[in-house]
């Protein structure tokens, strides 16, 4: 995932498990508890990759 200009997040088009391109394209991860669905417009906890390296 990556943040967009409006403060939302965007999904990489191909969500297959073998696609590493999405890791290079993105700038972070959404921390989502198991079994918790996310709908458009929901607030999520977004963790920047740069925070993980800090």
C-alpha positions as CSV (number, residue, x, y, z in Angstrom):
1,X,0.0,0.0,0.0
2,X,1.0,3.6,-0.3
3,X,-0.4,6.9,0.8
4,X,-2.0,9.1,-1.8
5,X,-2.2,12.9,-2.1
6,X,-5.5,13.0,-0.2
7,X,-4.2,11.1,2.8
8,X,-5.9,7.8,1.8
9,X,-4.2,4.6,0.9
10,X,-4.0,2.8,-2.5
11,X,-3.8,-0.9,-3.1
12,X,-1.4,-2.3,-5.7
13,X,-3.4,-3.7,-8.6
14,X,-2.0,-7.3,-8.4
15,X,-2.5,-8.7,-4.9
16,X,-1.1,-12.1,-5.6
17,X,1.1,-13.6,-2.9
18,X,4.1,-14.0,-5.2
19,X,4.2,-10.4,-6.3
20,X,7.2,-8.5,-4.8
21,X,6.6,-5.5,-7.0
22,X,3.9,-4.3,-4.5
23,X,6.5,-4.1,-1.8
24,X,8.7,-1.9,-3.9
25,X,5.8,0.2,-5.0
26,X,4.3,0.7,-1.6
27,X,5.6,2.9,1.3
28,X,4.0,1.1,4.2
29,X,1.6,-1.5,5.6
30,X,-1.9,-1.4,7.2
31,X,-2.0,-3.0,10.6
32,X,-5.3,-4.8,10.4
33,X,-6.4,-7.3,13.1
34,X,-7.4,-10.8,11.8
35,X,-11.0,-11.1,10.8
36,X,-11.5,-7.3,10.7
37,X,-13.0,-6.1,7.3
38,X,-12.0,-2.8,5.9
39,X,-14.5,-0.8,3.8
40,X,-13.8,2.2,1.6
41,X,-13.6,5.3,3.8
42,X,-12.7,3.4,7.0
43,X,-9.8,4.8,9.1
44,X,-6.9,2.4,9.3
45,X,-3.5,2.2,11.2
46,X,-0.9,2.8,8.5
47,X,2.7,2.0,9.3
48,X,5.3,3.6,7.1
49,X,8.3,1.5,6.1
50,X,10.6,4.3,7.2
51,X,9.1,4.0,10.8
52,X,10.1,0.3,10.8
53,X,13.7,1.1,10.0
54,X,13.9,4.0,12.4
